[in-house]
């Protein structure tokens, strides 16, 4: 990369999700050729749930999470699913409407337009590489989830000796909704 300042067409300003500060990124950073360590400085400033010790990067996410512990559920009127947030129910209801947003590059289709947009990024060949191992991802959110595994945070199963780097993986394990041989049968 040259020492010249990038032109306006080669930069993009993004809002950092952790601290909401504005970050200007060069084209190479947008493509994922480098991974910013900006979020690393916020590693210790997490908001922790007193009920389950789940950690969140901001107060709003913790507040949203606390709804789970209140036990308030928003049931779907068309199937047996229920959600702890109204917004999640609204997104779920879109699946029942039958509206599809097809990908013009493969056979997949989506009930939510933003899901299609996120999927299309994978076709563009943009990669977000992990700066701790050799894996790379087509979505920045997938990289962030992956990076949690490198932090050493573990969610242990209280029924067996297995532990997981993601809370959702532990939930899948407990529900038995994962590949054969990885579910916990107590």
N, C-alpha and C positions, 0 to 999 in steps of 0.2 A: 504494500500500500504506500502511496506517495506521501511526502510530508506536507503537501498542499492541503489547505482547508477544503473540505468537500463542498461542492457547489450545492445550491438549493435543491437541485433535482436528485442529488445523491444522499440527502439526509432525510430523516423522519423524526419528528418529535413524538414521543410516547409518554404516557403517564405510567410511572412505576407503580405496580399494584400494591406493593408493601407500604410505601410511605406517601404515595400520591404526588411525588415530585416529578417535575418534567425532565425527561432525559432525551437528548438528541443523539440519534444513532446514525452511523454511516450505513451505506448499502450492504457492506459485508456483515455488519452486526444484524441487520434486518434479515439477511439470508441465513443467519445462524452460524457464520464462520467463526464468530467469537461469542463467548457467553459472558455477559456482564456480571461482575461480582457485587453490584450495587446492593442486591438483597442480602448478601452475606453480612453486612454491617447491622442488619436488623434481626439476625438470628436469635439473639437473646431477648429481644423485645416482643415476645409472644404473649398472647392472651390465653390463659389456661382455664378450662372448664373445671370447676370444683367438684362436679359430679363424677366425671370419668377421666379427668386429666388429659383430655384431647387438647391440643394446642392450635391456636389460630393466629394468623399474621395481623389481623386487625380486629378492633372491637365489634364492628358490625357483623363480621362472620361469627364471632363468639355469640352475639345476641341471637343471630339466626339459628345457631346450633342449639342454644338453650331451649328453644321451642320443642325440640325432641324430648327433653326431660319433663316438660310440662304435660306431655301426654295428649295434647290437642291434636286431633287428626281431621283432615279434610278428605272425606271418602269420594271416590269416583262413583258417579251415578250409573255408569255403564259396565263396570267390572268390580272385582273385589279388592282393588288396590286403594290405599289411602296414603296421604302425605302430610308431613308436619308443617308444610308451608303452602299457602294458597297459590303462589306462583308456580310451584312444582305441579300442583294439580292442573292448573291452566295449561301448562306445557303438555302434560299427559293427555288431556282432553283432545288436543290437536290430533293425536294418533287415532282417536275414534272417529274424527271427522272425515277421514279417508282422503284428505288432500295430500298429494304427493309432490315433492320437488325432486325430479329425476336428475341424476348426474349425466351430463352429455358426453362424458368420457368413459363411463363404465355402466354396468347394469344396476347400480345401487340407486335407491330413492329414499327420501327423507320426509318426515311429516313436519319438520321445523326447518324454515329457510336458513337459519343461522347454522344448523347442523350441516346442510349442504355446503355452505360457504366454507366451513371448517374442513369438510371432506375434500373440497376442491384444492385446498392448499397442498394436500398430499400428492395430487397430480402435477403440481407445479415444480416438483423436485426440490423445493426449499427444505433444508434440513437444519435442525437445531441439535448440534452435537453436545454431548455431555463432556464437561471439562474434567471429569474424574474417571471416566472409562471410555471405551471405544464405541458405545452405543450412540445413535442419533435418532431424532424423531421428526416427523413432519408437522407436529403441532407443539407450540411452546408450552401449552398446558400439560402435555404428556411428558415433556422434559422436566417440568417443575415437579410433577408427581414422582418421576424417576429419581430426581435428586433427593427426595425425602428418604429414599432407601439408603443413600450414602451417609445420611446424618446419624445412622445408628439407632434411630427411634424404633422400638419394637412393640408390637401389639401381640401379647401371648394369648394362646388359647387356654382357658382354664380347665379344659377337659382332656388335653393331651400336651405333649411336649413341643408342639409346633408354635412358631411365632412369625409375625408378618410385619413388613415395613409400612403397610397401608391398612388403615382401619377397615376400608371396604373389602380388602382381601380376607381379613379375619371374619367379617360378616358372611362373605360367600362361603368360606370354609365351614362356618358353623351351620349355615343353611344347607350345606351339601350341594351347592349349585356350581361346583367347579369340576374340573376334569376328574375322571375316575381315579381313585387312589389317593386323592388329596383331601377329601371331605373327612370331617371328624365324626365318627360314629359312636363316640363316648365309650 
